[in-house]
Amino acid sequence: MPENILSNLRAAIAVCRKRRTWGKSKINKHIAELMKLKNAGGSYAELEYWLRKEKRIKIHRSNIKRGLDKFKKIAI
């Protein structure tokens, strides 16, 4: 009897722990501006600095690259 209750409890906890959706990136709102800056010859480090100073978003340049690559795949 207690084993049955525990197995039901563990199954319910596992369902609660499972992540349903992933969060959105902080740069999604600024992707058009980032694309313009990158196409103008800006480096990912410069884009990182621009986001930090102008938009107050702290994000690593590798995540900026991944976001721009993802957007390019969608746009094509």
BAVO-108343 format. One line per 10 residues: number of its first residue (from 1); their letters; for each residue x, y, z of N, C-alpha, C. Coordinates in steps of 0.1 Angstrom, whole numbers, plus 2048, in hexadecimal, padded with zeros to 3 digits. Layout:
NUM	A	X:Y:Z:X:Y:Z:X:Y:Z ~ ...
# end
This chain:
1	MPENILSNLR	808:7F4:800:800:800:800:809:80D:800 ~ 812:80E:809:81B:81A:809:823:81C:7FC ~ 827:810:7F7:82F:810:7EA:827:816:7DF ~ 81A:813:7DF:811:818:7D4:80F:827:7D6 ~ 80E:82C:7E2:80D:83A:7E4:81A:841:7E0 ~ 825:83B:7E4:832:842:7E1:834:842:7D2 ~ 830:837:7CB:833:837:7BC:82A:842:7B5 ~ 81D:843:7BA:815:84E:7B5:81A:85C:7B8 ~ 81F:85D:7C4:825:86A:7C8:831:86D:7BF ~ 83A:864:7BD:846:866:7B5:843:869:7A6
11	AAIAVCRKRR	838:862:7A1:834:865:794:82F:873:792 ~ 827:878:79C:821:885:79C:82D:890:79D ~ 837:88D:7A5:842:896:7A7:84A:897:79A ~ 84C:88C:793:853:88C:787:84C:894:77C ~ 83F:893:77C:837:89B:772:839:8AA:775 ~ 839:8AE:782:83A:8BC:786:848:8C1:782 ~ 852:8B9:783:860:8BD:781:863:8BF:772 ~ 85C:8B7:76A:85F:8B8:75B:85C:8C6:756 ~ 865:8CB:74F:864:8D8:749:85B:8D8:73D ~ 851:8E0:73C:847:8DF:731:84C:8E7:725
21	TWGKSKINKH	850:8F3:728:855:8FC:71D:862:903:721 ~ 86A:906:717:876:90D:71A:873:91C:719 ~ 87B:924:721:879:932:721:87E:939:715 ~ 87A:945:712:87E:94C:707:88B:953:70A ~ 893:956:6FF:89F:95D:701:89D:96B:704 ~ 8A6:971:70B:8A5:980:70E:8A8:988:701 ~ 8AE:982:6F7:8B2:98A:6EB:8A7:98A:6E0 ~ 89C:982:6E2:892:981:6D8:88C:98F:6D4 ~ 88B:998:6DE:885:9A5:6DB:88E:9AD:6D3 ~ 89B:9AB:6D3:8A5:9B3:6CD:8AC:9AC:6C1
31	IAELMKLKNA	8A6:9A1:6BC:8AD:99A:6B2:8AF:9A1:6A5 ~ 8A6:9AA:6A1:8A7:9B2:695:8B3:9BC:696 ~ 8B4:9C2:6A1:8BF:9CB:6A3:8CC:9C4:6A3 ~ 8CC:9B8:6AA:8D9:9B0:6AA:8DD:9AC:69C ~ 8D3:9A8:694:8D6:9A4:686:8DC:9B0:67E ~ 8D6:9BB:680:8DC:9C7:679:8EA:9CA:67D ~ 8ED:9C9:68A:8FA:9CC:68F:904:9C1:68A ~ 900:9B5:68A:908:9AA:686:90B:9AB:677 ~ 901:9AE:66F:903:9B0:661:90B:9BC:65D ~ 90C:9C6:666:914:9D2:664:923:9CF:668
41	GGSYAELEYW	926:9C3:66D:933:9BF:66F:937:9BE:67E ~ 92D:9BF:687:92F:9BE:695:933:9B0:699 ~ 93C:9AF:6A3:93F:9A1:6A9:935:99E:6B4 ~ 935:991:6B7:92C:98D:6C2:930:993:6CF ~ 93D:996:6D1:941:99D:6DE:93B:9AB:6DE ~ 93B:9B2:6D2:936:9BF:6D1:926:9BF:6D3 ~ 920:9B5:6CE:912:9B3:6D0:90F:9B1:6DF ~ 917:9A9:6E5:915:9A7:6F4:917:9B4:6FC ~ 921:9BB:6F8:923:9C8:6FF:917:9D2:6FC ~ 912:9D2:6F0:907:9DB:6ED:8FA:9D7:6F5
51	LRKEKRIKIH	8F8:9CA:6F6:8EC:9C6:6FE:8EE:9C9:70C ~ 8FA:9C8:712:8FC:9CB:720:8FB:9DA:722 ~ 900:9E2:71A:900:9F1:71C:8F2:9F7:718 ~ 8ED:9F4:70D:8E1:9FA:707:8D4:9F4:70C ~ 8D4:9E7:70E:8C7:9E0:711:8C7:9DA:71F ~ 8D3:9DB:726:8D4:9D6:733:8D1:9C7:734 ~ 8D6:9BF:72A:8D4:9B1:729:8E2:9AB:72A ~ 8E4:9A2:734:8F1:99B:736:8F0:98D:730 ~ 8F7:98B:725:8F6:97E:71E:903:97C:717 ~ 907:96F:717:914:96C:711:914:96C:702
61	RSNIKRGLDK	91F:96F:6FC:91F:970:6ED:91C:963:6E6 ~ 91F:957:6ED:91B:94B:6E6:90C:949:6E5 ~ 905:94E:6EF:8F6:94E:6EF:8F1:957:6E4 ~ 8F8:962:6E2:8F4:96C:6D7:8F5:965:6CA ~ 901:95E:6C8:903:957:6BC:8F9:94C:6B9 ~ 8F6:945:6C4:8EC:93A:6C3:8DE:940:6BF ~ 8DA:94B:6C5:8CD:951:6C2:8CD:956:6B4 ~ 8D7:95C:6AF:8D8:961:6A1:8D7:956:697 ~ 8DF:94B:69A:8DF:940:691:8D1:939:691 ~ 8CA:939:69C:8BD:933:69D:8B3:93C:694
71	FKKIAI	8B4:949:696:8AC:952:68E:8AE:951:67F ~ 8BB:94F:67B:8BE:94E:66D:8B8:941:667 ~ 8B7:936:66F:8B1:92A:66A:8A2:92C:668 ~ 89C:933:671:88E:936:670:88B:93F:664 ~ 893:949:662:891:953:658:893:94D:64A ~ 89B:942:648:89E:93D:63B:893:934:636
# end
